[in-house]
Amino acid sequence: MVSNKNLGAIIGGFIAPFLFLFHSSLAQGGNKTIESRRNIPFDSDWLFSKDKVANAQQIAFNDTQWRKLDIPHDWSIEDLPNQKKDTIIGPFDRKSMGSIFTGFTKGGTAWYRKKFKTDKVFQNKQVSIYFDGIYMNSDVWLNGHHLGNHPNGYTPFYYDLTPYLNPLGQENVLAVQVRNEGMNSRWYSGSGIYRHASLIVTDPTHIATWGVYVTTPLIDKQKAIVKIHTTIINERQNPQSVSLVSKIVTPNGKIVGQATQKINTKSPTDQQIIVSNPNLWTLEAPTLYTLISEIKESNKTIDRVETPFGIRSVHVDAQNGFTLNGKRVLLKGGCVHHDNGPLGAAAIDRAEERKIEILKKNGFNAIRLSHNPPSKQFLDICDRLGMLVIDEAFDAWEKAKLPHDSHTFFKDWWQKDLDAMLLRDRNHPSIIMWSIGNEIPERVDSLQTAKKLVDRVHLIDPTRPVTEALCKFWDKPTYKWDTTANAFALLDVGGYNYEWQRYEADHEKYPNRIMVGSESLPKDALENWNLVEKHPYIIGDFVWTAFDYLGEASTGNATYDKMEKKVRLLKYPWFNAWCGDIDLVGNKKPQSYYRDVVWRNSPIEMAVHEPIADGMVENISDWGWPLEKRSWSWHGAEGKPLQVRVFSRASLVRLYLNNQLIDEQKIAPNSIMARFQVPYQAGTLKAVNVENGIETQSVVLKTVGTANKIRLTADRTKIKASRNDLSFVAVEIVDENNQVVPTADVPIQFSISGEGELAGVGSASPTEMASFQQPKRNTTNGKCLAILRPTGKKGNIVLKAYSNGLTAAQIVISTQ
């Protein structure tokens, strides 16, 4: 990890009043020869074993029978071995120690080994191994030498390999042991080297890892003052005089500013560049510049680092709310866990990108990372696509939520873990806040801990506000909400989990407190959003959750019971939280259509509740949603009254069935919903807004025909011939008119050929335990998903899908 002397140099940066200039890691322009040699991908050709083995760190260990794979890799999403009928299905085990927390998946202990030769590019260089994340408790060896232990599963780290590399041309053995043991996570964590790894190869005199820090103390239409703080490390026995050259390059490759300075390689260097007429980073046009930092010796470049960044200003206060480039922005937020559904925790670049694309398409402009730092690539994508981020460090401090969670190493590792997040992420334009914790049990009792965390954040990055998600969970019986006042006083922005009813009363007591709904329930979307629109001191609302995720199984369940209402968590075979606006494979759920109206992104939406059997009562958890669909296909329910809910901000809505007016209803003040009871009859159901007696916008649901064929639709049919790219293929059961049949839950069989493999399959179902990797899946609501991954070669991938009684389908994906 970062040494104290280097850290002290890096953080001696500039203090700016919430005005930022940030970077992403997507390099643009310039000669990348040194940059590409400096950062060498280290993802391919690892050997893996989940067997219990001893001494696998030894050079001579026999690994010839181990499985060969590429990282990112998550073994917890893979099929368990020796499966027995009715006991273990796919990656699921009823007896899993993680139970509903991890969605009945399993961790364990496993090993990774990788062999590589000492290349001539390593000569007279310093070589480090960088891991962006290993879950969890990893130990790393090179050629039998123990490099270190890293307990946190979410923070990046690196080790110096230089002293232990074998001579030129000889083979080296890197061994990694990973231990995901005990009850250590409240959600699906995944297991293994699930993020990228790379070799960092530098001259002994080089820019420190995470050693570039960029801020802007002034931004206006005419210019932006760019301040650059660079930390140089010199491992030479006889230091030489060098120069630091910093250039700012536009997206089209034009240099718009440059600074050169002779440097003393024992101390950080501060530079300033003025960019005239800057293009600002916005949500609509997230322009990224590139800072090129070069160390030159006798006019020869000996190190080069590229730091893409965005120029923009952020300000937050209780009077004006949150502003981006001087304009108020209401945070339409959602909380997001790190898994990628059928891929598990594997942080493959395209999977990370698709998640943000889907959220942005569905109206979100901000996400809260729950409850840990994400992959570097995830933040790069948020920078590039224009998504605001709350980056969160911890779910536990020194008190446990689970017996073996991160409280076991917090005391010894909090500073290293917090520093790693801040130093790696602090230049990203997407990040607007740092969170020091979520629902911490001792959040009121341990203000000293909170203060040292806040102080550390302010020291390393004084440009962003600090928040913490506070709640009434984990409380002692004697706790009252007012006891949180001292905790809130330490924060720049107060995070409220499920406490929107307290906003206005708290504002009366604490008029300068800035508030954000750091978690809220889907059913409370309107109440939360009305307050965000009404009061600038409430800067946004983050629903739990934006996307369905593995683990915390049945959090958002809705079920039926013959007894009176009794909300409870459900266990096996639930494996999915089921509380997201977007389902596990990326489809929009009914609550997301409701949110479209709440956020004023759609004028009118409609949902129909499925028939409820006589004598049954629907039980909906606090995080749940009624069992309704955006469908008017209910074969077998003819003549039975169905509940129809229309969501609208109009004063009056009308409902038509087959062009006959069923009813019209006024929408009550402080509501956006009208309820109708409609006897089911096949045909067309239409809801219409009425304003001043005139019918305006409408939404239509039509009865579809019987299942006829399979339709395959790829998010992209041309992709890169890269292991980091994917094609997500939507599998739909459609009728003869190409309409999706929402009642078609049928088995699909896949075959794949060409230059690709099946990386994962899945459906929206939260309870259908099945393999995510075998070439078969049942559809849910007429849909499922197949994910294709290139082999790394150019060519075509051919996917075919079959089901008895349906016309088969085929799609070709080109890898280039």
C-alpha positions in Angstrom: 0.0 0.0 0.0 1.0 3.7 0.0 3.8 4.5 2.4 3.3 7.2 4.9 6.0 9.4 3.4 4.5 9.2 0.0 1.0 9.7 1.3 2.0 12.8 3.1 3.5 14.2 -0.1 0.4 13.3 -2.2 -2.1 14.9 0.1 -0.4 18.3 0.5 -2.7 19.6 -2.2 -4.9 22.5 -2.9 -7.9 23.5 -0.9 -10.9 24.7 -3.0 -14.4 25.6 -1.9 -16.2 22.7 -3.6 -14.9 23.7 -7.1 -13.5 20.7 -8.8 -11.5 19.5 -11.8 -11.5 15.8 -12.1 -10.2 12.8 -14.2 -11.4 9.6 -15.6 -9.1 6.8 -16.6 -10.1 6.7 -20.3 -6.9 8.1 -21.9 -7.4 10.2 -25.0 -4.7 11.3 -27.5 -1.0 11.5 -27.3 1.8 9.0 -27.7 0.9 6.1 -25.5 4.1 4.0 -25.9 5.5 4.7 -22.4 2.0 4.7 -21.0 1.2 1.2 -22.4 4.5 -0.2 -21.2 3.9 1.4 -17.8 0.5 -0.3 -17.3 0.5 -3.8 -18.6 -2.8 -5.8 -18.3 -2.4 -8.9 -16.2 -5.8 -10.5 -16.6 -5.1 -13.5 -18.9 -3.9 -17.0 -18.3 -4.3 -17.5 -14.6 -4.5 -21.0 -13.1 -7.3 -21.5 -10.5 -8.1 -24.1 -7.9 -10.9 -24.1 -5.3 -9.7 -27.4 -3.8 -8.2 -27.3 -0.4 -4.4 -27.3 -1.1 -1.4 -26.5 1.0 1.8 -24.7 0.0 0.5 -23.5 -3.4 2.6 -20.4 -3.0 5.8 -22.5 -3.5 7.5 -22.2 -6.9 7.6 -26.0 -7.5 4.0 -26.6 -6.6 2.3 -28.9 -9.2 -0.6 -26.9 -10.8 -0.9 -28.8 -14.0 -4.4 -29.9 -13.2 -5.7 -26.5 -12.3 -8.2 -24.7 -14.4 -7.0 -22.0 -16.8 -9.1 -18.8 -16.8 -9.0 -15.0 -17.2 -9.8 -12.4 -14.6 -12.1 -10.7 -13.6 -13.4 -13.9 -12.1 -16.0 -14.8 -9.4 -16.1 -18.4 -8.3 -19.3 -17.9 -6.1 -21.5 -17.5 -9.3 -20.2 -20.8 -10.7 -22.1 -24.1 -10.5 -21.2 -26.0 -7.3 -19.6 -29.4 -7.8 -21.2 -32.8 -7.1 -24.7 -31.4 -7.2 -27.5 -33.5 -5.8 -31.1 -33.2 -6.8 -33.3 -31.0 -4.6 -30.3 -29.9 -2.4 -27.9 -27.8 -4.6 -28.9 -26.0 -7.8 -26.3 -24.1 -9.8 -24.3 -21.9 -7.4 -26.9 -22.3 -4.6 -26.8 -24.3 -1.4 -29.6 -24.3 1.1 -27.0 -24.8 3.8 -24.9 -21.8 2.7 -23.4 -20.0 5.7 -24.4 -16.7 4.1 -28.0 -17.8 3.8 -30.3 -15.0 2.5 -27.5 -12.4 2.9 -25.5 -13.9 0.1 -28.4 -15.4 -1.7 -27.5 -18.9 -0.6 -24.2 -18.8 -2.6 -20.9 -19.9 -1.1 -17.5 -18.5 -0.5 -14.6 -20.6 0.8 -10.9 -20.6 0.1 -9.2 -20.7 -3.3 -5.9 -20.2 -5.1 -4.8 -18.4 -8.2 -1.4 -18.8 -9.8 0.2 -17.0 -12.8 3.5 -17.6 -14.5 5.4 -14.9 -16.4 8.9 -14.4 -17.6 11.1 -11.5 -16.6 10.9 -9.4 -19.8 13.6 -7.1 -21.1 11.1 -4.2 -20.6 11.6 -4.8 -16.8 15.4 -4.1 -17.0 16.4 -1.3 -14.7 12.8 -0.7 -13.9 10.6 -0.9 -10.8 7.8 -3.4 -11.2 4.7 -3.6 -9.1 1.5 -5.8 -9.2 -1.7 -3.8 -8.9 -5.1 -5.4 -7.9 -8.2 -3.3 -8.2 -10.1 -5.6 -5.9 -10.0 -9.2 -4.5 -12.8 -10.5 -2.3 -11.4 -11.0 0.3 -8.6 -11.5 2.8 -6.0 -12.1 0.1 -2.3 -13.1 0.5 0.1 -12.7 -2.4 3.5 -14.3 -3.0 6.1 -13.9 -5.8 8.5 -16.7 -6.2 7.7 -17.9 -2.7 8.2 -14.5 -1.1 5.2 -13.3 0.8 4.3 -9.8 -0.4 1.5 -9.1 2.0 -2.1 -9.6 3.2 -5.0 -7.4 2.3 -8.3 -8.1 4.2 -10.7 -5.6 2.5 -12.5 -7.1 -0.5 -13.3 -3.7 -2.1 -10.2 -1.5 -1.9 -7.4 -1.5 -4.5 -3.8 -2.3 -3.5 -0.4 -3.0 -4.9 3.0 -4.6 -4.0 6.5 -4.0 -5.2 7.8 -7.1 -7.1 11.2 -5.7 -8.0 13.3 -7.3 -5.2 11.9 -10.8 -5.9 11.9 -11.0 -9.7 14.1 -13.7 -11.3 16.8 -12.7 -13.8 16.0 -11.8 -17.3 14.3 -14.5 -19.3 13.5 -16.7 -16.3 10.0 -17.6 -15.1 8.3 -16.1 -12.1 5.4 -17.5 -10.2 2.8 -15.2 -8.7 0.4 -16.9 -6.2 -2.7 -15.5 -4.6 -4.7 -17.1 -1.9 -8.3 -15.8 -1.3 -10.3 -16.5 1.8 -14.0 -15.6 1.7 -14.9 -17.3 4.9 -17.6 -17.0 7.6 -20.5 -14.6 7.7 -18.8 -11.5 6.4 -21.3 -9.8 4.1 -24.9 -8.6 4.2 -25.2 -8.9 0.4 -23.7 -11.0 -2.4 -20.0 -10.2 -2.4 -18.7 -12.7 -4.9 -15.3 -14.4 -4.4 -11.9 -14.2 -6.0 -9.9 -11.8 -8.2 -13.1 -10.2 -9.5 -11.6 -7.0 -10.7 -8.7 -6.2 -13.1 -5.0 -6.7 -12.3 -2.0 -5.0 -14.0 1.7 -4.7 -13.8 3.0 -1.2 -13.2 6.5 -0.9 -14.8 8.3 2.4 -14.2 11.7 4.1 -14.1 13.1 4.3 -10.6 12.2 8.0 -10.8 8.4 8.0 -11.5 5.1 9.5 -10.7 3.6 7.8 -7.7 0.6 5.5 -8.1 -2.4 7.8 -7.6 0.1 10.6 -7.4 -1.7 13.1 -9.7 -4.3 15.4 -8.1 -6.1 18.0 -10.1 -8.3 20.8 -8.8 -9.7 24.2 -10.0 -10.0 27.0 -7.6 -11.7 29.1 -10.4 -14.0 28.3 -13.3 -15.9 30.8 -15.4 -17.0 31.1 -19.1 -13.7 32.6 -20.1 -11.2 30.4 -18.3 -10.5 27.7 -15.8 -7.5 27.7 -13.5 -6.2 24.2 -13.3 -4.0 23.3 -10.4 -2.0 20.1 -10.5 -0.3 18.5 -7.6 2.1 15.7 -8.6 4.1 13.4 -6.3 7.3 12.0 -7.7 9.1 9.0 -6.3 12.9 8.6 -6.7 14.4 5.1 -6.0 17.7 5.9 -7.7 20.9 5.7 -5.6 22.1 8.9 -7.2 19.1 11.2 -8.0 19.4 13.2 -11.1 17.7 16.5 -11.9 14.5 16.0 -13.9 11.6 18.1 -15.2 7.9 17.6 -14.9 6.0 18.6 -18.1 2.2 18.8 -17.8 0.0 19.2 -20.8 -3.8 19.5 -21.1 -5.3 18.0 -24.2 -8.8 18.4 -25.6 -10.9 15.4 -26.7 -9.8 16.0 -30.3 -6.1 16.0 -29.4 -5.4 19.8 -29.3 -3.0 21.0 -26.5 -4.6 23.9 -24.7 -2.1 24.5 -21.9 1.3 23.4 -20.7 3.6 23.8 -17.7 7.2 22.8 -17.2 9.1 22.7 -14.0 12.5 21.5 -12.8 11.8 19.4 -9.7 13.3 18.1 -6.6 12.3 14.5 -6.7 12.0 14.3 -2.9 9.0 16.6 -2.7 5.6 17.1 -4.4 5.3 19.6 -7.3 2.6 22.2 -7.8 1.8 23.6 -11.2 -0.9 25.8 -12.6 -2.4 25.9 -16.2 -5.1 28.2 -17.5 -7.6 26.7 -20.0 -9.4 29.4 -22.0 -13.0 29.0 -22.9 -13.3 25.6 -21.3 -16.0 23.0 -22.2 -17.6 22.1 -18.9 -18.4 18.6 -17.8 -22.1 18.3 -17.5 -24.7 15.5 -17.3 -25.8 16.2 -20.8 -22.3 16.7 -22.3 -19.7 15.1 -20.1 -16.6 16.5 -21.8 -13.3 15.0 -20.8 -9.9 16.6 -21.2 -6.7 14.7 -20.7 -3.8 15.7 -18.5 -0.5 14.3 -19.7 2.2 14.2 -17.1 5.7 13.4 -18.2 9.0 13.2 -16.3 11.9 14.2 -18.6 15.6 13.7 -18.1 17.9 15.3 -20.6 14.9 15.8 -22.9 14.1 12.1 -22.7 10.7 11.0 -21.3 11.3 8.5 -18.6 7.7 8.3 -17.2 4.3 9.3 -18.5 0.8 9.2 -16.9 -2.4 10.2 -18.6 -5.3 11.5 -16.5 -8.5 12.3 -18.3 -10.6 14.8 -16.3 -13.6 17.0 -16.6 -13.8 20.7 -15.8 -16.8 21.6 -13.7 -17.8 23.3 -10.5 -20.0 22.0 -7.7 -21.5 23.8 -4.8 -23.9 22.7 -2.0 -25.6 24.7 0.7 -29.0 24.7 2.5 -30.2 27.9 0.7 -29.4 26.9 -2.9 -29.2 23.1 -2.8 -26.8 21.2 -5.0 -25.5 23.1 -8.1 -23.5 21.9 -11.0 -21.7 24.7 -12.9 -24.0 27.1 -11.1 -27.2 25.4 -12.0 -29.4 23.6 -9.4 -29.6 19.9 -10.1 -32.1 17.7 -8.2 -30.4 14.3 -7.5 -32.6 11.6 -9.0 -30.7 8.9 -7.3 -30.6 5.2 -6.7 -28.4 2.9 -4.6 -26.5 0.2 -6.4 -24.6 -2.9 -5.3 -21.6 -4.0 -7.2 -22.7 -7.3 -8.7 -23.6 -7.7 -12.4 -26.5 -10.2 -12.0 -25.8 -13.4 -14.0 -22.1 -12.5 -14.1 -21.8 -12.3 -10.3 -19.2 -9.8 -9.0 -17.0 -10.1 -12.1 -16.3 -6.4 -13.1 -16.1 -6.9 -16.8 -15.9 -3.5 -18.4 -19.0 -3.8 -20.7 -21.1 -5.1 -17.8 -20.2 -2.1 -15.7 -21.0 0.2 -18.7 -24.3 -1.3 -19.5 -25.5 -0.9 -15.9 -24.9 2.9 -16.1 -26.5 3.1 -19.6 -29.7 1.5 -18.4 -29.9 3.7 -15.3 -29.3 6.8 -17.2 -31.9 5.8 -19.8 -34.4 5.3 -17.0 -34.0 8.8 -15.6 -31.4 8.4 -12.9 -28.7 11.1 -12.8 -27.0 10.0 -9.6 -26.0 6.7 -7.8 -24.9 5.9 -4.3 -22.4 3.0 -4.2 -23.6 0.6 -1.6 -21.7 0.1 0.6 -18.1 0.1 -0.7 -15.9 1.6 -3.4 -16.5 0.3 -6.9 -14.2 -0.8 -9.6 -12.1 1.9 -11.3 -13.7 1.1 -14.6 -17.2 1.8 -13.1 -16.2 5.3 -12.2 -14.5 5.8 -15.6 -17.8 5.0 -17.2 -19.8 7.4 -14.9 -17.3 10.1 -16.0 -17.8 9.3 -19.6 -21.6 8.9 -19.6 -22.4 11.7 -17.2 -23.6 10.1 -13.9 -23.1 11.6 -10.5 -21.8 9.4 -7.7 -21.6 9.1 -3.9 -18.5 7.0 -3.3 -18.9 5.1 0.0 -16.2 3.5 2.2 -17.6 1.4 4.9 -20.7 -0.6 6.0 -19.2 -1.3 9.5 -16.7 0.3 11.8 -15.6 -1.4 15.0 -19.0 -2.9 15.9 -20.3 -5.9 14.0 -23.3 -6.3 11.9 -22.3 -9.9 11.1 -19.8 -12.0 13.0 -17.0 -11.9 10.5 -17.6 -8.7 8.6 -15.2 -5.8 8.1 -15.3 -4.8 11.8 -12.7 -7.5 12.4 -10.0 -5.4 10.7 -11.4 -1.9 10.8 -9.2 -0.7 13.6 -6.0 -1.6 11.9 -7.0 -0.9 8.3 -9.5 2.0 8.2 -6.9 4.6 7.2 -5.3 2.4 4.6 -8.6 1.5 3.1 -10.0 5.0 3.2 -6.8 6.4 1.7 -6.9 3.9 -1.1 -10.4 4.9 -2.1 -9.7 8.6 -1.8 -6.4 8.6 -3.6 -7.6 6.4 -6.5 -10.9 8.1 -7.0 -10.5 11.7 -6.0 -10.0 13.0 -9.6 -13.2 11.5 -11.0 -15.7 14.2 -12.2 -18.6 11.9 -11.4 -17.9 11.8 -7.7 -19.7 14.6 -5.8 -19.5 13.3 -2.3 -17.6 10.8 0.0 -19.6 8.7 2.4 -17.8 7.4 5.5 -20.4 4.8 6.4 -23.8 3.3 6.1 -26.1 2.6 9.1 -23.1 2.3 11.4 -24.2 0.7 14.7 -22.0 3.0 16.8 -22.8 6.1 14.7 -24.0 8.0 17.8 -21.8 6.3 20.4 -18.5 6.7 18.5 -18.3 10.3 17.4 -14.5 10.2 17.8 -14.4 7.5 15.0 -16.6 9.6 12.8 -14.5 12.7 13.4 -11.3 11.0 12.5 -12.8 9.6 9.3 -14.2 13.0 8.3 -10.9 14.7 9.1 -9.0 12.2 7.0 -11.3 12.8 4.0 -11.0 16.5 4.3 -7.2 16.2 4.6 -6.8 14.1 1.4 -9.6 15.7 -0.6 -10.8 19.0 0.8 -12.8 19.8 -2.3 -15.8 17.4 -1.8 -18.4 17.3 1.0 -18.5 14.3 3.4 -21.7 12.4 4.2 -22.8 9.4 6.2 -26.1 7.4 5.9 -27.8 7.7 9.3 -30.9 5.7 10.3 -32.9 4.3 13.2 -31.7 0.8 12.6 -29.3 -1.0 15.0 -30.5 1.3 17.8 -30.5 0.6 21.5 -34.0 1.0 22.9 -32.9 4.2 24.6 -31.8 5.9 21.4 -33.9 8.7 20.1 -33.6 10.5 16.8 -32.3 13.7 18.5 -29.2 11.8 19.6 -28.1 11.9 16.0 -27.6 15.7 16.1 -24.0 15.5 17.1 -23.3 12.9 14.4 -24.9 15.1 11.8 -22.9 18.1 13.0 -19.7 16.4 11.9 -20.9 16.0 8.3 -21.1 18.4 5.4 -24.2 16.7 4.1 -26.5 14.6 6.3 -27.6 11.3 4.9 -31.1 10.2 5.9 -32.0 6.6 5.4 -35.8 6.2 5.4 -36.4 9.3 7.5 -38.1 11.7 5.1 -40.8 12.5 7.6 -38.2 14.2 9.7 -36.8 16.6 7.0 -39.0 19.6 7.8 -38.9 19.3 11.5 -35.1 18.9 11.5 -34.8 21.9 9.3 -36.6 24.0 11.9 -34.0 23.0 14.5 -31.0 23.0 12.2 -31.6 25.5 9.4 -28.1 25.1 7.8 -28.2 21.3 7.7 -28.0 20.0 4.1 -30.0 16.8 3.7 -30.1 14.0 1.2 -32.3 10.9 1.2 -29.5 8.4 1.1 -32.0 5.5 1.1 -35.7 5.5 0.5 -38.5 3.0 -0.2 -39.9 2.6 -3.7 -43.5 3.1 -2.3 -42.4 6.5 -0.8 -41.1 7.9 -4.1 -43.7 10.7 -4.5 -43.5 11.8 -0.9 -39.7 12.0 -1.0 -39.6 13.8 -4.4 -42.2 16.3 -3.5 -39.9 17.4 -0.6 -36.9 17.5 -2.8 -38.7 19.8 -5.3 -40.0 22.0 -2.5 -36.9 22.5 -0.3 -33.4 23.3 -1.6 -31.9 22.0 1.6 -33.0 18.5 0.5 -30.7 17.9 -2.4 -32.0 14.6 -3.7 -33.4 11.1 -3.1 -31.7 7.7 -3.5 -34.1 4.8 -3.7 -33.2 1.4 -2.4 -32.5 0.2 -5.0 -32.0 1.3 -8.6 -31.1 -2.2 -9.8 -32.0 -5.7 -8.5 -29.0 -7.5 -7.0 -28.0 -10.9 -5.7 -28.3 -11.4 -1.9 -30.3 -9.8 0.8 -32.8 -12.2 -0.6 -36.6 -11.3 -0.6 -36.0 -7.8 0.7 -38.7 -6.5 -1.7 -40.9 -9.6 -1.7 -44.7 -9.5 -2.3 -46.6 -12.7 -1.6 -50.0 -14.1 -0.8 -51.3 -15.6 2.4 -54.6 -16.9 3.7 -54.0 -15.3 7.0 -54.1 -11.6 7.8 -51.3 -9.5 6.5 -47.9 -10.5 7.8 -44.8 -9.0 6.2 -41.7 -11.0 6.6 -38.5 -12.0 4.9 -38.7 -15.2 2.9 -35.9 -17.7 2.7 -34.9 -20.5 0.3 -35.3 -20.5 -2.7 -35.2 -16.6 -2.8 -31.7 -15.4 -3.9 -32.5 -12.0 -5.3 -33.4 -8.9 -3.3 -36.2 -8.0 -5.7 -36.5 -4.4 -4.7 -34.9 -2.7 -7.7 -36.5 -0.4 -10.2 -34.7 -2.4 -12.8 -34.7 -6.2 -12.6 -31.6 -8.5 -12.5 -31.2 -8.7 -16.2 -31.9 -5.1 -17.0 -35.6 -4.8 -17.7 -37.9 -2.1 -16.3 -40.2 -3.1 -13.5 -43.6 -1.5 -12.7 -42.2 0.7 -9.9 -39.9 2.3 -12.5 -42.8 3.4 -14.6 -44.4 4.9 -11.5 -41.1 6.8 -10.8 -41.1 8.1 -14.4 -44.3 10.0 -13.5 -42.9 11.0 -10.1 -39.8 12.5 -11.8 -42.0 14.1 -14.5 -40.2 12.1 -17.2 -43.5 10.6 -18.4 -47.0 12.1 -18.4 -48.9 8.9 -17.7 -48.3 5.3 -17.0 -50.5 2.3 -16.1 -50.2 -1.1 -14.3 -52.6 -4.0 -13.8 -52.6 -6.2 -10.7 -52.6 -9.9 -11.3 -55.7 -11.8 -10.2 -55.8 -12.6 -6.5 -57.4 -15.9 -5.5 -60.4 -15.7 -3.2 -59.5 -15.7 0.5 -55.9 -14.6 -0.2 -54.2 -11.5 1.1 -51.3 -9.8 -0.5 -48.3 -9.2 1.8 -45.8 -6.5 0.6 -42.6 -5.8 2.4 -41.6 -2.2 3.0 -39.2 -2.4 0.1 -41.7 -4.3 -2.1 -44.2 -3.4 -4.8 -47.7 -4.9 -5.6 -47.7 -7.9 -7.9 -48.8 -5.9 -10.9 -47.7 -5.8 -14.5 -47.8 -3.5 -17.5 -49.9 -6.0 -19.3 -53.5 -6.6 -20.4 -53.1 -10.3 -21.1 -54.8 -12.3 -18.4 -56.2 -15.5 -20.1 -58.4 -17.3 -17.7 -59.5 -14.2 -15.8 -62.3 -13.3 -18.2 -65.1 -11.4 -16.4 -63.1 -11.1 -13.1 -62.5 -7.6 -11.8 -58.8 -6.5 -12.0 -57.3 -3.6 -10.2 -55.9 -1.0 -12.6 -53.7 1.8 -11.3 -53.0 4.8 -13.5 -50.1 7.1 -12.6 -50.4 10.7 -13.8 -49.9 14.3 -12.8 -53.1 15.4 -14.6 -56.1 16.5 -12.6 -58.4 13.9 -14.3 -57.8 10.6 -16.0 -60.2 8.4 -18.1 -60.0 4.7 -18.7 -61.3 3.0 -21.9 -61.6 -0.7 -22.7 -62.1 -1.5 -26.4 -63.0 2.2 -27.0 -65.7 2.1 -24.4 -65.4 4.5 -21.4 -65.1 2.5 -18.2 -64.7 5.4 -15.8 -63.0 8.7 -15.1 -61.4 9.8 -11.8 -60.0 12.9 -10.4 -56.6 12.6 -8.9 -56.4 13.7 -5.4 -54.1 16.5 -4.3 -50.6 15.2 -3.3 -51.3 12.1 -5.3 -50.5 10.9 -8.8 -52.6 7.8 -8.8 -56.1 6.7 -9.7 -57.5 3.2 -9.1 -60.1 1.4 -11.2 -61.8 -2.0 -11.0 -62.2 -3.4 -14.5 -63.8 -6.8 -15.4 -61.2 -8.4 -17.7 -62.0 -8.7 -21.3 -59.4 -9.2 -24.0 -58.6 -6.2 -26.2 -57.2 -2.7 -25.7 -57.0 -0.9 -22.4 -56.3 2.8 -22.7 -55.7 5.5 -20.0 -55.9 9.2 -21.0 -55.0 12.4 -19.3 -57.6 15.1 -19.3 -56.6 18.8 -18.9 -59.3 21.5 -19.0 -61.7 19.1 -20.5 -59.3 18.1 -23.3 -57.9 14.6 -23.6 -54.1 14.8 -24.0 -51.4 12.1 -23.4 -52.3 8.4 -23.2 -50.9 5.0 -22.4 -52.2 1.7 -24.0 -52.0 -1.9 -23.1 -53.1 -4.6 -25.6 -53.9 -8.3 -25.2 -51.3 -10.3 -27.1 -51.6 -13.6 -28.9 -50.2 -17.0 -28.0 -46.5 -17.8 -28.0 -45.3 -18.3 -31.5 -41.5 -17.8 -31.8 -38.3 -16.8 -30.1 -36.8 -13.3 -30.8 -33.2 -12.5 -30.1 -32.1 -8.9 -29.8 -28.5 -7.8 -29.0 -27.6 -4.6 -27.3 -24.8 -4.5 -29.9 -24.1 -6.8 -32.8 -20.6 -5.5 -33.4 -18.3 -5.6 -30.4 -14.5 -5.6 -29.8 -12.6 -8.9 -29.9 -11.7 -8.3 -26.3 -12.3 -10.3 -23.1 -13.5 -7.0 -21.6 -16.4 -6.6 -24.1 -19.7 -8.4 -24.0 -22.9 -8.6 -26.1 -26.1 -8.8 -24.0 -28.8 -10.7 -26.0 -32.4 -10.2 -25.0 -34.4 -13.4 -25.4 -38.1 -12.8 -25.9 -41.1 -15.1 -26.6 -43.4 -13.3 -29.0 -46.7 -13.9 -30.8 -47.3 -13.8 -34.5 -47.4 -10.0 -34.4 -44.0 -9.8 -32.6 -45.5 -8.7 -29.3 -43.9 -10.1 -26.2 -46.1 -12.7 -24.5 -45.8 -11.8 -20.8 -47.3 -15.1 -19.6 -44.8 -17.2 -21.6 -42.5 -18.8 -19.0 -40.9 -21.5 -21.1 -37.5 -23.3 -21.1 -35.0 -22.1 -23.6 -32.0 -24.1 -24.8 -28.9 -22.3 -26.3 -26.1 -23.3 -28.6 -23.1 -21.1 -29.3 -20.3 -21.3 -31.9 -17.6 -19.2 -33.3 -15.3 -16.8 -31.5 -17.2 -16.5 -28.3 -18.5 -18.2 -25.2 -21.6 -18.0 -23.0 -20.6 -15.8 -20.1 -23.9 -16.0 -18.4 -27.7 -16.5 -18.6 -30.4 -15.3 -16.3 -33.9 -14.1 -15.9 -35.8 -11.6 -13.6 -37.1 -14.4 -11.4 -36.0 -13.9 -7.7 -36.7 -17.5 -6.8 -35.9 -19.7 -9.8 -32.6 -21.2 -8.6 -30.7 -22.4 -11.7 -27.3 -22.3 -13.2 -26.1 -18.9 -14.5 -23.6 -20.7 -16.8 -25.3 -23.7 -18.4 -26.8 -23.1 -22.0 -30.4 -23.2 -20.8 -32.8 -20.9 -18.9 -36.5 -20.5 -18.3 -38.1 -17.2 -19.4 -39.9 -15.0 -16.8 -42.6 -12.8 -18.1 -41.7 -13.9 -21.6 -38.0 -12.9 -21.3 -34.5 -14.0 -20.3 -31.0 -13.0 -21.1 -27.9 -14.5 -22.7 -24.5 -12.8 -22.3 -21.8 -13.5 -24.9 -18.1 -12.9 -24.3 -15.5 -12.9 -27.1 -12.5 -15.3 -27.0 -10.2 -12.5 -27.9 -10.1 -13.3 -31.6 -11.8 -11.5 -34.5 -14.7 -13.3 -36.2 -18.3 -14.1 -35.6 -20.3 -15.5 -32.6 -23.4 -17.4 -33.5 -26.1 -17.8 -30.9 -29.1 -20.1 -31.4 -32.1 -20.4 -29.1 -34.7 -23.3 -29.1 -37.8 -24.2 -27.3 -40.4 -27.0 -28.1 -43.3 -25.7 -30.0 -41.7 -22.4 -30.9 -39.9 -21.2 -34.0 -36.2 -21.1 -33.1 -34.0 -18.0 -33.5 -30.4 -17.1 -34.4 -28.3 -14.0 -34.1 -24.7 -13.3 -35.2 -22.4 -11.1 -33.3 -19.3 -9.7 -35.0 -16.1 -9.3 -33.0 -13.7 -6.8 -34.4 
